Amino acid sequence: MKFYCGFAALALLGGVSLQAEVPELLELVPEAKGYELIAKLNPTRWAADGYQTDRTEMLSGDLKRVGYLLKLTGNDGKMQWVFTAMDPFADTAAKVAVPYPGSPTFQTYVTNLEVASNVEGVKTGTFEKGNIEFWGCNYAPGNGKQIPGASSQSFDFGDAPTGDANYGSMQVHNFQEKQTVFAFNKLQANQNCDLGIGNSPNGNPDWTFTSSGKNYKSAELYIVGKYENLTVKEVVALNPKNVRVVGTTDKNPLSYAPGETMTFTITTELGGQKPTLDYFLDWTRSGDDGKTEKGRAKVTGEPLVIKTSIDKPGFVRIIAKLVDKNGRSMNTRELWGQAILSFEGGAGVQPEKLTAGAEEPKDFDAFWQKQKARLAAVPLKYEMKKVEPKAGTTPKADVYAVTIDCAGPRPVTGYLTIPVGAKEKSLPAQANYFGYGVGAQRPPQDGPADRINLSINAHGFLLNQPDSYYSDFSNKIKSNGQIYAFDPKQNSNPETAYFNGMALRVMRSLEFLKQLPQWNGRDLIVSGGSQGGLQTIWAAGLDPDVSLARPNIPWCCDLNGSSKGRIRGWFPGYVDGLAYYDTVNHAKRIKCPVEITRAGLGDYTCPPSGVAVLYNVIKAPKKILWFQGSTHGFVPKNPQIFVQESK
């Protein structure tokens, strides 16, 4: 990707350029002359697209002023804008641009603050001082800088960076007026970022946790600067769409012995590009032994080699991220959960020897017999509403919106498809379960021609409702301020745990399928990914009629594995009540074949150690496909796949 000095007002004279104006800025603030464009971006597409224009490496000289123009057009078509400028708080263009995880933290006063805006209530003019909060990490409401008038209870113009994670803050404040000039937070959230001009009318004044980016039809952020002795050079930057970071091991990554050297070779494939800028691989080694190492290696055309080991059964995790010289991650358009170009993978020592971190409850079977009795007390009544096909189409299957009475707080809801003209006892049946979250479930246009297919949501909510319904529903099922299934108080009792109603709906969904006249009485398949994989294991463990289970990246495996020092995944904190829902305890009871269709060696939502424990306890025929370089939501092109199988 070449960046040329292509601005109409730019001329090179002996290596010194005349400053280019920024038309979008001059249109709104005619007196803002002499500014050079540093970068332009859409905050609501930042994680997906990065900069639309990036001149941070092209510009050099003495930075004398830095400014930010934010233009927001609401869904109502009204445009708001603010321009603010100040004496520079850093010496390079890259440092005054959008923060990123690991970037320098700027929590400081700034001088000669200027503010111009069309937003009612925003104080405009020139002020002796203001303050900024620029960082790529999480932050807390405590007034860490002791900004006069700031609250230590709410997020406003005086907060405190925590140094961990990647929520991020890009905020300019006029603290003398107790006002946020503009804020761009939750930097990796695209349309769900926090974005606004002035103080937020609702919630925290600095827009934290508002997810307000979705309220704008368009958003533009221009970062500009005034220079003395400015020079502009042509640079060739990497186009991340044509780059791959690939990692391999010197042998099957599941076959290492304790203490044996693991050799990871990380190759950066540039796709024939020859950048003039320097790039690096920032790498981290962590593992189930609690040890961490970090390093940085320049991308030179030679691979990065990392040698490590672990002296007990468990996994090593390797992350190598492609970054520029400032440590800023390269953006790329990939699958959800993968906003940076990186290798995330690993290797294991004797995974077949891993055991669960918690003992199974002694009354496990008695508990589930009680739940089945609760379910049996509710008659199997249901409603099937046919979904009419689109005009002019000839679907292979009839589609039905289904509601099934169930024990617990809500019914089973989902969509059923049955092949057109199916005869009695002629077809296999399959139940599909969904991943974590609360999103609208819409009717499919068709279904498979070779089986009955039932897809149910995890919650029993109404089908095909406006998005606002699902947003409200998500808030209603929170418990003690925690997202669903994450409240330790609720989870301490297995009968009040959110998973209880979910498991009851899983069992009832299978009872419903088995009474359909078209089911052949023999083939009952269950499948799902992530939370759907968790439900798939429940289904196969709780219903002996299931003939095949196909979980994908199964969630909540070995929930107390961290008690043995293993890296913890993203799932509810362990309390004893959750042992009744841990996949490991259900998997012991499965009688049918199990095919784990993907387990990621870089997946630390569902860590490989937990999935290995799950696989180990299955006594039925089983198969698992381990994907190198795969995280929870990302699979590299042409992945290395390693298969374990036991008949």
C-alpha positions as CSV (number, residue, x, y, z in Angstrom):
1,M,0.0,0.0,0.0
2,K,1.7,3.2,-1.1
3,F,1.0,6.6,0.5
4,Y,1.8,9.4,-1.9
5,C,1.9,13.2,-1.1
6,G,-1.1,13.7,-3.3
7,F,-2.8,16.7,-1.7
8,A,-3.4,19.5,-4.2
9,A,-1.9,22.2,-2.0
10,L,1.3,20.3,-1.2
11,A,4.6,21.0,-3.0
12,L,8.0,19.7,-2.2
13,L,10.9,22.3,-2.1
14,G,14.2,20.8,-1.3
15,G,12.6,18.2,1.0
16,V,10.5,20.9,2.8
17,S,6.8,21.0,2.1
18,L,4.3,23.8,2.1
19,Q,1.6,22.9,4.5
20,A,-1.6,21.4,3.0
21,E,-4.9,22.6,4.2
22,V,-7.7,20.2,5.4
23,P,-10.8,21.2,3.4
24,E,-13.3,19.5,5.7
25,L,-11.9,21.5,8.6
26,L,-11.8,24.8,6.8
27,E,-15.4,24.4,5.8
28,L,-16.5,24.4,9.4
29,V,-13.7,26.5,11.0
30,P,-12.3,28.9,8.4
31,E,-9.7,30.3,10.8
32,A,-8.2,26.8,11.3
33,K,-5.5,27.3,8.7
34,G,-2.2,25.7,8.3
35,Y,-3.1,22.3,9.6
36,E,-1.8,19.1,8.0
37,L,-3.9,16.0,7.9
38,I,-2.3,13.3,10.0
39,A,-5.0,10.6,9.9
40,K,-8.7,10.1,9.2
41,L,-10.9,7.3,10.4
42,N,-14.5,6.2,11.0
43,P,-14.7,5.4,14.8
44,T,-17.7,3.1,14.2
45,R,-15.5,1.0,11.8
46,W,-12.1,1.5,13.5
47,A,-11.6,-2.2,14.6
48,A,-12.7,-3.5,11.2
49,D,-11.0,-0.9,8.9
50,G,-8.4,1.0,10.8
51,Y,-7.4,4.4,9.3
52,Q,-9.0,5.4,6.0
53,T,-6.0,7.8,5.6
54,D,-2.8,7.2,7.6
55,R,0.1,9.7,7.3
56,T,1.5,9.1,10.7
57,E,4.8,7.8,9.2
58,M,4.9,10.3,6.4
59,L,5.1,13.4,8.4
60,S,8.1,14.6,10.4
61,G,9.2,18.0,11.8
62,D,8.5,20.1,14.9
63,L,4.8,19.5,15.9
64,K,3.5,22.8,17.2
65,R,-0.3,22.2,17.4
66,V,-2.5,19.1,17.4
67,G,-6.2,19.1,16.6
68,Y,-9.2,16.8,16.3
69,L,-12.3,17.3,14.2
70,L,-15.2,14.9,14.9
71,K,-18.2,14.9,12.7
72,L,-21.2,12.8,13.6
73,T,-24.4,12.5,11.6
74,G,-27.2,11.0,13.6
75,N,-29.8,8.5,12.4
76,D,-32.1,11.5,12.2
77,G,-29.8,13.1,9.6
78,K,-28.6,15.9,11.8
79,M,-24.9,16.6,11.8
80,Q,-23.0,17.6,14.9
81,W,-19.3,18.5,15.0
82,V,-16.6,19.7,17.2
83,F,-13.0,20.9,16.6
84,T,-10.6,21.1,19.4
85,A,-6.9,22.0,19.3
86,M,-4.1,22.3,21.8
87,D,-0.3,22.5,22.2
88,P,1.1,19.0,21.5
89,F,1.3,16.5,24.3
90,A,3.6,14.2,22.4
91,D,6.4,14.7,19.7
92,T,5.2,12.4,16.9
93,A,2.2,12.0,14.8
94,A,1.7,8.4,15.8
95,K,1.5,9.2,19.5
96,V,-1.3,11.8,19.1
97,A,-3.4,9.5,17.0
98,V,-5.8,6.7,18.2
99,P,-4.5,4.8,21.2
100,Y,-4.1,1.0,21.0
101,P,-3.4,-1.8,23.5
102,G,0.1,-1.3,24.8
103,S,0.4,2.3,23.5
104,P,1.7,5.1,25.7
105,T,-0.7,6.4,28.3
106,F,-1.4,10.2,28.2
107,Q,-3.3,11.4,31.2
108,T,-2.2,15.0,31.4
109,Y,-3.0,18.6,31.2
110,V,-2.8,20.4,27.9
111,T,-2.3,24.1,27.3
112,N,-4.0,26.6,25.0
113,L,-7.1,24.5,24.5
114,E,-9.4,25.7,21.6
115,V,-12.9,24.5,21.2
116,A,-15.4,25.2,18.3
117,S,-18.6,23.3,17.8
118,N,-22.3,23.5,16.7
119,V,-23.4,21.3,19.6
120,E,-25.7,23.1,22.1
121,G,-24.1,23.3,25.5
122,V,-20.5,22.8,24.4
123,K,-18.5,25.7,25.8
124,T,-16.5,27.2,22.9
125,G,-13.5,29.6,22.8
126,T,-9.9,29.5,24.0
127,F,-8.9,28.2,27.5
128,E,-5.6,28.3,29.2
129,K,-5.7,24.6,30.1
130,G,-7.6,21.4,29.4
131,N,-6.8,17.7,29.9
132,I,-6.7,14.6,27.9
133,E,-7.2,10.8,28.6
134,F,-5.6,8.8,25.8
135,W,-4.9,5.1,26.5
136,G,-5.5,1.7,25.0
137,C,-6.3,-0.1,28.2
138,N,-9.2,-0.4,30.7
139,Y,-9.8,2.3,33.2
140,A,-11.6,3.0,36.5
141,P,-13.6,6.1,37.7
142,G,-11.2,7.0,40.4
143,N,-9.7,10.5,39.9
144,G,-6.2,9.4,39.4
145,K,-4.8,12.7,38.3
146,Q,-6.7,14.7,40.9
147,I,-8.4,16.8,38.2
148,P,-10.2,19.7,39.9
149,G,-14.0,19.0,40.1
150,A,-13.8,15.4,38.7
151,S,-15.7,12.6,40.4
152,S,-14.1,9.5,41.8
153,Q,-17.4,7.6,41.5
154,S,-18.5,8.1,37.8
155,F,-16.6,8.1,34.6
156,D,-16.0,11.7,33.6
157,F,-13.1,14.1,32.9
158,G,-10.9,12.5,35.6
159,D,-10.5,8.7,35.6
160,A,-7.6,6.3,36.1
161,P,-6.1,3.8,33.6
162,T,-5.7,0.3,35.0
163,G,-3.1,-0.9,32.5
164,D,-4.9,-4.1,31.6
165,A,-7.2,-5.3,28.8
166,N,-8.2,-3.1,25.8
167,Y,-11.3,-1.0,26.4
168,G,-9.5,2.2,25.5
169,S,-10.1,5.9,25.9
170,M,-9.5,8.9,23.5
171,Q,-11.0,11.8,25.3
172,V,-10.4,15.6,25.4
173,H,-11.8,17.5,28.3
174,N,-12.4,21.1,29.3
175,F,-12.1,20.4,33.1
176,Q,-12.6,24.1,34.0
177,E,-16.1,23.8,32.6
178,K,-16.6,20.3,33.9
179,Q,-17.1,19.1,30.3
180,T,-16.0,16.4,28.0
181,V,-15.2,18.0,24.6
182,F,-15.4,14.7,22.7
183,A,-15.0,11.0,23.6
184,F,-14.2,7.9,21.6
185,N,-14.0,4.8,24.0
186,K,-14.3,1.1,23.7
187,L,-12.1,1.4,20.7
188,Q,-12.5,-2.1,19.3
189,A,-16.3,-2.2,19.3
190,N,-17.1,-0.7,15.9
191,Q,-20.8,0.4,16.0
192,N,-21.0,-0.3,19.7
193,C,-18.1,2.0,20.6
194,D,-18.7,4.9,23.0
195,L,-18.8,8.1,20.9
196,G,-20.1,11.6,21.6
197,I,-19.6,15.4,21.7
198,G,-20.0,17.3,25.0
199,N,-21.2,15.5,28.1
200,S,-23.3,12.5,27.6
201,P,-27.0,13.2,28.4
202,N,-27.3,9.8,30.0
203,G,-25.1,7.7,32.2
204,N,-21.4,8.6,32.5
205,P,-20.5,12.1,31.4
206,D,-17.6,10.9,29.2
207,W,-19.8,8.4,27.3
208,T,-18.3,5.3,28.9
209,F,-20.5,2.2,28.6
210,T,-23.0,4.1,26.4
211,S,-22.3,2.1,23.2
212,S,-23.5,5.2,21.5
213,G,-21.7,4.6,18.2
214,K,-24.8,2.8,16.9
215,N,-26.8,6.1,17.1
216,Y,-24.9,7.6,14.2
217,K,-25.4,7.1,10.5
218,S,-21.9,8.3,9.8
219,A,-18.9,9.3,11.8
220,E,-15.6,11.0,10.8
221,L,-12.6,11.8,12.9
222,Y,-9.8,13.9,11.5
223,I,-6.5,14.2,13.3
224,V,-4.5,17.2,12.3
225,G,-1.3,19.0,13.2
226,K,0.7,22.2,12.6
227,Y,4.3,21.8,11.9
228,E,7.5,23.7,11.6
229,N,10.3,22.3,9.4
230,L,7.8,19.8,8.0
231,T,8.9,17.1,5.6
232,V,6.7,14.6,3.9
233,K,8.1,11.4,2.5
234,E,6.7,8.7,0.4
235,V,6.3,5.5,2.3
236,V,5.2,2.0,1.4
237,A,3.2,0.4,4.2
238,L,1.9,-3.1,4.4
239,N,-1.6,-3.8,3.2
240,P,-2.7,-6.2,5.9
241,K,-5.2,-7.9,3.7
242,N,-2.3,-9.5,1.8
243,V,-0.3,-10.5,4.9
244,R,-0.5,-13.7,6.9
245,V,1.2,-14.7,10.2
246,V,1.6,-18.4,10.3
247,G,2.9,-20.6,13.1
248,T,4.0,-24.2,13.1
249,T,5.7,-26.6,15.6
250,D,8.6,-29.0,14.9
251,K,6.3,-32.0,15.5
252,N,2.7,-32.8,16.2
253,P,1.7,-30.2,18.8
254,L,0.0,-32.8,21.0
255,S,2.9,-35.1,21.2
256,Y,5.4,-33.4,23.5
257,A,6.9,-35.0,26.6
258,P,7.5,-33.1,29.9
259,G,10.5,-30.9,29.6
260,E,10.9,-31.5,25.8
261,T,11.8,-28.5,23.8
262,M,8.9,-27.1,21.7
263,T,10.0,-25.2,18.7
264,F,7.6,-22.7,17.3
265,T,8.4,-21.2,13.9
266,I,6.4,-18.0,13.2
267,T,6.5,-16.8,9.5
268,T,5.3,-13.5,8.3
269,E,4.1,-13.9,4.7
270,L,4.0,-10.4,3.1
271,G,2.4,-11.4,-0.2
272,G,5.2,-10.0,-2.3
273,Q,5.0,-6.6,-0.6
274,K,8.2,-4.6,0.0
275,P,7.5,-2.1,2.7
276,T,9.8,0.8,3.5
277,L,8.5,0.9,7.1
278,D,9.7,-1.4,9.8
279,Y,7.4,-4.0,11.3
280,F,7.8,-6.3,14.2
281,L,6.3,-9.4,15.8
282,D,5.4,-8.8,19.5
283,W,5.2,-12.3,21.1
284,T,4.1,-13.7,24.4
285,R,4.5,-17.2,25.7
286,S,2.2,-18.2,28.6
287,G,1.2,-21.7,29.8
288,D,-0.5,-24.0,32.2
289,D,2.7,-23.8,34.2
290,G,2.1,-20.2,35.1
291,K,5.2,-18.9,33.4
292,T,5.2,-16.0,31.0
293,E,7.8,-14.7,28.5
294,K,7.7,-11.8,26.1
295,G,9.7,-10.5,23.2
296,R,9.8,-8.4,20.0
297,A,11.5,-9.4,16.7
298,K,11.8,-7.3,13.6
299,V,10.2,-8.7,10.5
300,T,13.1,-9.3,8.1
301,G,12.0,-12.2,5.9
302,E,13.5,-14.7,8.2
303,P,11.0,-16.6,10.6
304,L,10.8,-15.9,14.3
305,V,11.8,-19.1,16.2
306,I,10.5,-19.5,19.8
307,K,11.8,-22.4,21.9
308,T,10.1,-23.3,25.1
309,S,8.9,-26.3,27.2
310,I,6.5,-27.3,30.0
311,D,7.4,-29.9,32.6
312,K,4.0,-31.3,33.3
313,P,0.8,-32.2,31.4
314,G,-0.8,-29.1,30.0
315,F,-0.6,-26.5,27.2
316,V,1.7,-23.7,26.1
317,R,0.1,-20.7,24.5
318,I,1.9,-18.5,21.9
319,I,0.7,-15.2,20.6
320,A,2.7,-13.3,18.0
321,K,1.1,-10.0,16.8
322,L,2.3,-8.0,13.8
323,V,2.9,-4.4,14.9
324,D,4.4,-1.2,13.6
325,K,7.4,0.5,15.1
326,N,5.1,2.2,17.7
327,G,3.7,-1.2,18.8
328,R,0.4,-0.5,17.1
329,S,-1.3,-3.7,15.9
330,M,-2.1,-4.1,12.2
331,N,-5.8,-4.1,11.5
332,T,-7.3,-6.7,9.2
333,R,-10.8,-7.8,8.1
334,E,-11.1,-11.3,9.5
335,L,-13.7,-13.3,11.4
336,W,-15.3,-11.9,14.5
337,G,-12.9,-11.8,17.5
338,Q,-9.8,-11.3,15.3
339,A,-9.3,-7.6,14.7
340,I,-5.5,-7.9,14.6
341,L,-3.1,-9.8,12.3
342,S,-1.5,-12.4,14.5
343,F,-0.7,-16.1,15.2
344,E,-2.4,-17.5,18.2
345,G,-1.8,-21.1,18.8
346,G,0.0,-23.6,21.0
347,A,1.1,-27.1,21.9
348,G,0.6,-29.6,24.6
349,V,2.4,-32.0,26.8
350,Q,0.6,-35.3,27.4
351,P,-2.9,-33.9,27.1
352,E,-4.3,-37.4,27.5
353,K,-3.2,-37.2,31.2
354,L,-5.1,-34.1,32.1
355,T,-7.9,-34.6,34.7
356,A,-10.7,-32.3,35.9
357,G,-10.0,-29.6,38.5
358,A,-13.1,-30.4,40.6
359,E,-14.7,-33.6,41.8
360,E,-18.1,-34.5,40.4
361,P,-20.9,-33.9,42.9
362,K,-21.9,-37.1,44.7
363,D,-25.6,-36.4,44.0
364,F,-25.0,-35.5,40.3
365,D,-27.3,-38.3,38.9
366,A,-29.9,-37.7,41.6
367,F,-30.0,-34.0,40.8
368,W,-30.7,-34.6,37.1
369,Q,-33.3,-37.2,37.9
370,K,-35.1,-34.6,39.9
371,Q,-34.8,-32.1,36.9
372,K,-36.3,-34.7,34.6
373,A,-39.1,-35.3,37.0
374,R,-39.8,-31.5,37.0
375,L,-39.9,-31.6,33.2
376,A,-42.2,-34.6,33.1
377,A,-44.7,-32.8,35.3
378,V,-45.2,-30.3,32.5
379,P,-47.2,-31.9,29.6
380,L,-45.5,-31.8,26.2
381,K,-47.8,-29.2,24.6
382,Y,-46.6,-27.1,21.7
383,E,-47.6,-24.8,18.9
384,M,-46.3,-25.0,15.3
385,K,-47.0,-22.0,13.1
386,K,-46.1,-22.5,9.4
387,V,-43.9,-19.8,7.9
388,E,-45.0,-19.1,4.4
389,P,-42.3,-19.2,1.8
390,K,-41.3,-16.1,-0.2
391,A,-43.3,-15.6,-3.3
392,G,-41.8,-17.3,-6.3
393,T,-39.7,-19.8,-4.3
394,T,-40.0,-23.5,-4.0
395,P,-38.4,-24.6,-0.8
396,K,-37.2,-28.1,-0.1
397,A,-38.7,-28.0,3.4
398,D,-41.7,-26.6,5.3
399,V,-40.7,-24.1,8.0
400,Y,-42.4,-23.7,11.3
401,A,-42.1,-21.3,14.2
402,V,-42.2,-23.6,17.3
403,T,-43.1,-22.8,20.9
404,I,-43.0,-25.8,23.4
405,D,-44.1,-25.7,27.0
406,C,-41.3,-26.5,29.4
407,A,-40.4,-26.5,33.1
408,G,-38.5,-23.5,34.2
409,P,-39.0,-19.8,33.5
410,R,-39.7,-19.9,29.7
411,P,-40.7,-22.3,26.9
412,V,-38.6,-23.7,24.2
413,T,-38.7,-21.5,21.1
414,G,-37.1,-21.9,17.7
415,Y,-37.6,-22.9,14.1
416,L,-38.4,-26.4,12.8
417,T,-37.9,-27.5,9.2
418,I,-39.4,-30.8,7.8
419,P,-38.8,-31.8,4.2
420,V,-41.8,-31.3,1.9
421,G,-43.9,-34.5,1.7
422,A,-41.9,-36.4,4.3
423,K,-43.4,-39.8,5.2
424,E,-43.9,-41.2,8.7
425,K,-40.8,-42.7,10.3
426,S,-38.7,-41.8,7.3
427,L,-36.2,-39.2,8.5
428,P,-33.4,-38.6,11.0
429,A,-33.8,-35.6,13.3
430,Q,-31.2,-33.0,14.3
431,A,-31.3,-30.4,17.1
432,N,-29.0,-27.3,16.8
433,Y,-28.0,-25.1,19.7
434,F,-26.6,-21.6,19.6
435,G,-23.6,-19.7,21.0
436,Y,-23.5,-17.2,23.8
437,G,-25.6,-14.0,23.6
438,V,-29.0,-12.7,23.0
439,G,-29.6,-12.0,19.3
440,A,-32.7,-12.0,17.2
441,Q,-33.8,-15.4,15.8
442,R,-35.3,-15.0,12.4
443,P,-37.0,-17.7,10.3
444,P,-34.9,-19.6,7.8
445,Q,-36.0,-19.5,4.2
446,D,-35.6,-23.3,3.7
447,G,-34.2,-26.4,5.4
448,P,-32.3,-29.5,4.5
449,A,-34.1,-32.1,2.3
450,D,-32.6,-35.1,4.1
451,R,-33.6,-34.6,7.7
452,I,-35.9,-32.9,10.3
453,N,-34.0,-29.9,11.6
454,L,-34.8,-28.0,14.9
455,S,-32.8,-24.8,15.8
456,I,-33.7,-23.4,19.3
457,N,-32.3,-20.4,21.1
458,A,-30.9,-20.8,24.6
459,H,-33.4,-18.5,26.3
460,G,-37.0,-19.2,25.2
461,F,-37.6,-15.7,24.0
462,L,-40.1,-14.6,21.4
463,L,-39.1,-15.2,17.8
464,N,-38.6,-12.7,15.0
465,Q,-39.0,-9.5,17.2
466,P,-37.6,-6.0,16.7
467,D,-34.0,-5.6,17.8
468,S,-35.1,-3.5,20.8
469,Y,-36.9,-6.5,22.2
470,Y,-33.7,-8.6,22.4
471,S,-31.8,-5.7,23.9
472,D,-34.4,-5.3,26.6
473,F,-34.5,-9.1,27.1
474,S,-30.7,-9.1,27.5
475,N,-30.9,-6.5,30.3
476,K,-33.8,-8.4,32.0
477,I,-31.9,-11.6,32.4
478,K,-28.9,-10.0,34.1
479,S,-28.5,-11.0,37.7
480,N,-26.9,-8.8,40.4
481,G,-25.4,-6.7,37.6
482,Q,-23.8,-9.7,35.9
483,I,-24.5,-10.8,32.3
484,Y,-26.5,-14.0,32.2
485,A,-25.0,-17.1,33.7
486,F,-22.2,-15.2,35.3
487,D,-23.7,-14.3,38.7
488,P,-21.8,-16.4,41.4
489,K,-24.7,-16.0,43.8
490,Q,-27.2,-17.3,41.3
491,N,-24.9,-20.1,40.3
492,S,-24.2,-21.3,43.9
493,N,-27.5,-23.2,43.8
494,P,-27.7,-25.4,40.8
495,E,-31.5,-25.0,40.7
496,T,-31.3,-21.2,40.5
497,A,-28.4,-21.1,38.1
498,Y,-29.3,-19.6,34.7
499,F,-28.1,-22.8,33.1
500,N,-30.9,-24.8,34.7
501,G,-33.6,-23.4,32.5
502,M,-31.4,-23.7,29.5
503,A,-30.7,-27.4,30.2
504,L,-34.4,-28.1,30.7
505,R,-35.1,-26.6,27.3
506,V,-32.5,-28.8,25.7
507,M,-34.1,-31.9,27.1
508,R,-37.6,-30.8,26.1
509,S,-36.4,-30.0,22.5
510,L,-35.3,-33.6,22.1
511,E,-38.6,-34.9,23.6
512,F,-40.4,-32.8,21.0
513,L,-38.4,-34.1,18.1
514,K,-38.9,-37.7,19.2
515,Q,-42.7,-37.5,19.0
516,L,-42.8,-36.1,15.5
517,P,-44.3,-38.7,13.2
518,Q,-41.7,-38.2,10.5
519,W,-38.8,-39.2,12.8
520,N,-37.4,-42.6,12.0
521,G,-37.0,-43.5,15.7
522,R,-33.3,-44.2,15.3
523,D,-31.2,-41.2,14.3
524,L,-31.1,-38.3,16.7
525,I,-28.2,-35.9,16.1
526,V,-27.3,-32.9,18.3
527,S,-24.9,-30.1,17.3
528,G,-23.8,-26.6,18.2
529,G,-20.8,-24.3,18.7
530,S,-19.4,-22.7,21.9
531,Q,-22.4,-22.4,24.2
532,G,-24.2,-24.5,21.6
533,G,-21.4,-27.1,22.2
534,L,-22.1,-27.0,25.9
535,Q,-25.7,-27.7,25.2
536,T,-24.8,-30.4,22.8
537,I,-22.9,-32.3,25.5
538,W,-25.7,-31.8,27.9
539,A,-28.1,-33.3,25.3
540,A,-26.0,-36.3,24.7
541,G,-25.3,-36.9,28.4
542,L,-28.9,-36.5,29.5
543,D,-30.8,-38.2,26.7
544,P,-29.7,-41.8,25.9
545,D,-31.6,-41.7,22.6
546,V,-29.1,-39.3,21.1
547,S,-27.3,-41.2,18.4
548,L,-24.5,-38.7,17.5
549,A,-23.1,-35.5,19.2
550,R,-21.2,-33.0,17.2
551,P,-20.0,-30.2,19.5
552,N,-17.8,-27.4,18.1
553,I,-15.4,-25.4,20.3
554,P,-17.4,-26.6,23.3
555,W,-17.8,-24.1,26.2
556,C,-17.5,-24.6,30.0
557,C,-15.2,-27.6,29.9
558,D,-13.4,-28.2,33.3
559,L,-14.7,-25.0,34.9
560,N,-12.3,-25.4,37.9
561,G,-9.2,-26.2,35.9
562,S,-7.5,-23.1,37.1
563,S,-7.3,-24.8,40.6
564,K,-4.6,-26.9,39.0
565,G,-2.7,-23.9,37.7
566,R,-4.1,-24.0,34.2
567,I,-4.9,-20.9,32.2
568,R,-8.5,-19.9,32.8
569,G,-11.0,-19.4,29.9
570,W,-13.8,-16.9,29.5
571,F,-16.7,-18.5,31.4
572,P,-18.5,-18.1,34.8
573,G,-16.3,-18.1,37.9
574,Y,-16.4,-21.5,39.5
575,V,-18.7,-22.2,42.4
576,D,-19.9,-25.7,43.4
577,G,-23.3,-25.3,41.9
578,L,-21.7,-25.1,38.4
579,A,-20.3,-28.6,38.7
580,Y,-23.7,-29.9,37.7
581,Y,-23.4,-28.1,34.3
582,D,-19.7,-28.7,33.6
583,T,-19.4,-30.6,30.3
584,V,-16.8,-32.9,31.8
585,N,-19.4,-34.4,34.2
586,H,-22.0,-34.9,31.5
587,A,-19.6,-36.3,28.9
588,K,-18.8,-39.3,31.2
589,R,-22.4,-40.5,30.6
590,I,-22.5,-40.2,26.9
591,K,-23.2,-43.5,25.1
592,C,-23.2,-42.4,21.5
593,P,-20.3,-41.4,19.2
594,V,-18.9,-37.8,19.8
595,E,-17.2,-35.8,17.1
596,I,-15.6,-32.5,18.4
597,T,-15.5,-30.8,15.1
598,R,-13.1,-28.0,16.1
599,A,-10.9,-27.3,19.1
600,G,-8.5,-24.3,18.8
601,L,-5.0,-24.5,20.1
602,G,-5.2,-20.7,20.4
603,D,-8.7,-20.7,21.8
604,Y,-8.7,-19.2,25.4
605,T,-12.4,-18.7,25.6
606,C,-12.5,-22.5,25.7
607,P,-9.0,-23.4,26.6
608,P,-7.5,-26.5,25.1
609,S,-6.7,-28.0,28.5
610,G,-10.5,-28.0,29.3
611,V,-11.4,-29.5,25.9
612,A,-8.7,-32.1,26.4
613,V,-10.2,-33.1,29.8
614,L,-13.6,-33.3,28.1
615,Y,-12.3,-35.6,25.4
616,N,-10.4,-37.8,27.9
617,V,-13.5,-38.6,30.0
618,I,-15.7,-39.7,27.0
619,K,-15.9,-43.5,27.0
620,A,-17.9,-43.8,23.8
621,P,-16.3,-43.7,20.3
622,K,-14.9,-40.3,19.9
623,K,-13.0,-38.0,17.6
624,I,-11.5,-34.5,18.0
625,L,-10.0,-32.1,15.4
626,W,-7.4,-29.7,16.8
627,F,-6.8,-26.6,14.7
628,Q,-3.4,-24.9,15.0
629,G,-3.6,-21.1,15.0
630,S,-7.4,-21.1,15.6
631,T,-8.9,-18.9,18.3
632,H,-12.5,-19.1,19.4
633,G,-13.9,-17.1,16.5
634,F,-11.1,-17.4,14.0
635,V,-9.8,-20.2,11.7
636,P,-6.8,-19.4,9.5
637,K,-6.8,-20.2,5.8
638,N,-5.6,-23.8,5.1
639,P,-5.2,-24.6,8.8
640,Q,-3.1,-27.4,10.2
641,I,-5.5,-30.0,11.7
642,F,-4.5,-32.7,14.0
643,V,-6.9,-35.6,14.6
644,Q,-7.3,-37.7,17.7
645,E,-9.7,-40.6,17.5
646,S,-10.7,-43.6,19.6
647,K,-13.1,-46.3,18.4
